[in-house]
Amino acid sequence: MLTVVSDTHSRDDHRLDGRTLEAVREADAVVHAGDFMTEPVLDAFQAEADRLYGVVGNNDRPAVQDRLPDRRVVDHEGLRLVVVHGHEHSDTALSLLGRQEAADLVVFGHSHRPGVHEGDGVTLLNPGSHAQPRRYRPAHAELETDGDAVEGRLVDPDGTVFEEFTV
């Protein structure tokens, strides 16, 4: 399983709980689309995840910026993802980036609004924010490979699946 999170916005810990914490611990890999904020938060995620693929968000401090790229391409069990925070990207720019990198999925955060939709030739996924949802529901995404398809779901920390999708 691949677990996708974003926008932690913490100063001292990962703020993971419930199903989100379980999903991070169970995952073969975790993708974080930015805004850890501080180095202790990044370290806390690395302590929970077997493999962590993170990118820098617009609220990340210099110590985090020194350790992570602005964007990253992740190949996981036949799935190719491009990961960015998204604060500098429109849907069109995200779609273009995904096509440029021959990605199946573009993961982004920033808005804290969980959702998945088709861009121009590529699926766009925002896992929302597990820790600071603002006016949206707290969420993360879980992705499972199933042959040539990838089954995905957006999940609340209480374990409620509120959207399912296929990549």
Long-range contacts (C-beta under 8 A, 24 or more apart in sequence): 1-26, 1-27, 1-28, 1-142, 1-143, 1-144, 2-27, 2-28, 2-29, 2-30, 2-31, 2-76, 2-77, 2-79, 2-142, 2-143, 2-144, 3-27, 3-29, 3-30, 3-31, 3-49, 3-140, 3-141, 3-142, 3-143, 4-30, 4-31, 4-32, 4-33, 4-107, 4-125, 4-127, 4-140, 4-141, 4-142, 4-143, 5-30, 5-31, 5-32, 5-33, 5-127, 5-130, 5-140, 5-141, 6-32, 6-33, 6-34, 6-35, 6-57, 6-85, 6-107, 6-108, 6-109, 6-110, 6-112, 6-126, 6-127, 6-128, 6-129, 6-130, 7-33, 7-34, 7-35, 7-57, 7-109, 7-110, 7-112, 7-128, 7-129, 7-130, 7-131, 7-132, 8-32, 8-35, 8-36, 8-37, 8-41, 8-45, 8-129, 8-130, 8-131, 8-132, 9-35, 9-37, 9-59, 9-129, 9-131, 9-132, 10-36, 10-37, 10-38, 10-41, 10-131, 11-37, 11-38, 11-40, 11-41, 12-38, 12-40, 12-41, 13-40, 13-41, 13-44, 14-41, 14-44, 14-45, 14-48, 15-41, 15-130, 15-131, 15-132, 16-48, 16-130, 16-131, 17-157, 18-156, 18-157, 18-158, 18-159, 19-140, 19-155, 19-156, 19-157, 19-158, 19-159, 20-130, 20-138, 20-140, 20-155, 20-157, 21-48, 21-157, 23-140, 23-142, 23-155, 24-48, 24-49, 24-140, 25-49, 27-142, 28-76, 28-77, 29-53, 29-74, 29-76, 31-74, 31-81, 31-83, 31-107, 33-57, 33-83, 33-84, 33-85, 33-86, 33-107, 33-108, 33-109, 33-110, 33-126, 33-127, 34-58, 34-60, 34-68, 34-84, 34-85, 34-86, 34-109, 34-110, 35-59, 35-60, 35-85, 35-109, 35-110, 36-60, 36-64, 37-61, 37-64, 38-63, 38-64, 39-63, 39-64, 39-67, 42-67, 42-68, 53-83, 54-83, 55-83, 55-84, 55-85, 56-85, 57-85, 57-87, 57-109, 57-110, 58-85, 58-87, 58-110, 71-97, 73-101, 73-103, 76-145, 77-145, 78-145, 78-148, 79-104, 79-105, 79-143, 79-145, 79-150, 79-167, 80-104, 80-105, 81-105, 81-106, 81-107, 82-106, 82-107, 83-107, 83-108, 84-108, 85-109, 85-110, 86-110, 86-111, 86-126, 91-119, 91-124, 92-119, 92-120, 94-119, 94-122, 94-124, 95-119, 95-120, 95-121, 95-122, 95-124, 96-120, 98-122, 98-123, 98-124, 104-150, 104-167, 105-150, 105-167, 112-136, 114-139, 114-141, 114-154, 114-162, 114-163, 115-154, 115-163, 116-141, 116-152, 116-154, 116-163, 116-165, 123-165, 123-167, 125-152, 127-154, 128-154, 130-157, 137-162, 143-167
